[in-house]
Amino acid sequence: MLEVLSLLQSMYPEAVTALNHENPFELLVATILSAQCTDERVNIITQDLFPAFPTA
């Protein structure tokens, strides 16, 4: 797993995401939500969702 991550980081050093997140868990939730709607909509929803359920 670490080898794959290292390879991806070397291949895409400038990679960014449009999803707003502060930790890996928030990124995971945002990624799951983005499968059903746009990243823009996910960012609107998670703006209230993450503070309401910080340890979910």
BELBELTA-V164457 format. One record per backbone hydrogen bond with DSSP energy under -1.0 kcal/mol. NH is the residue of the N-H (numbers start at 1). CO is the residue of the C=O. If there is no record, write none. Layout:
# BELBELTA-V164457
NH	CO
NH	CO
This chain:
# BELBELTA-V164457
5	1
6	2
7	3
8	4
9	5
10	6
11	7
12	8
15	12
27	23
28	24
29	25
30	26
31	27
32	28
33	29
34	30
35	32
36	33
42	38
43	39
44	40
45	41
46	42
48	45
49	45
50	46
52	48
53	49
56	53
